[in-house]
Amino acid sequence: MTSDEVFAAVMEVRTTLSLLGGYQLRRSLVMGQPRLELIGASGAALPALKALGCLTEVILWKTRVFIPVDGIDALARVLAEHSVGATAADVAA
């Protein structure tokens, strides 16, 4: 899938995608704003994800990782490192 296709699937269709490396990409609503969230990142992975353009926020004492939605450059870098494996529906089936 291209970065544009992944962005549309997650943000518009609201599909949760599994990425290689144990991550999931999903749409989350934070403070009333839709965000592209990367689930499953350990503390050790945070510096590498930040270097790819991801942002972190501490929400309710938990560090959460988000990919900026104002462009797909950061998403493209993340997908180059951790490509799409399957959708959550594919895993459940």
N, C-alpha and C positions, 0 to 999 in steps of 0.2 A: 504494500500500500504506500502511496505517496504521502507526504506530510499534509497536503491539502485534504486528501481522503480521510486520513486519520483525524484531523481536526474536525471535519464535518461529521464523521461518525460519532465522535465523542461529544462535541459541543451541540450539534443540532439534532442528531438522532438519539443521543444520550446512551450510546453503547459503551460498555466497559470493555476495554481491550487489555489483554495480557501481553506483556512484553517479555522478551527473553531476558533472563537474569532475575526472574521472580517479581518483577514490577507489574503494577496494573495502572492503567491510565483511565481516569474517569472524570466526569463533570461534577463539580461540587459547588454548592452555593455558600459563599462566605460573605457575611455582612451585606446580604442582598445582591451580591454580584456573582455571576457565573465564573468559575475558575477551572482551569485544567490542572488536575491534581495527579501527582505521581505517588502511588501507594506502594509501600513495601521497602522504602529506603532505610537502610541502617545508618547509624551515626557515622560509621566509617566511610560510607559512600557519599556523604554530604559534600565534602570538598570537591570530589570529581563531578558531581551533579551541578554544583554551583559554577564550576569551570565551563560547563556546557551551556550555562545561561539560566539555570533554574534558580528560583527564589525560595527561601525558607521563611516560615512564620511560626511563632510559638502561639498555639491556640489551645487554651485549657491545659497548659503545662505539657503539651505534646508538640514536637517539631514536625511540621507538615511541609511537604515539598510541592511547589507549584511551578508550572511552565507558563511564562508570559503569553497572554492571548492577543497582544497588540501586533504580533507578527509571527511568522512560522519559522524564523531562523533558529531559535532555541529548540523548538520541537524537532526540526530537521536534524540538529546535532544529537539530540537524545535518541532519536530513531536510528541514527547511523551507528550508535553504540549498542542500543538495545532494540532490535527490530520487533515488529509485531509477531506474536506467536499464535494467539487465538483469542476469540471473544470469550467473555465469561459464560455466555450461553453455550458455546462449543465445549467448554470444559465441563459444564454441568450435564451435558448430554451423554 
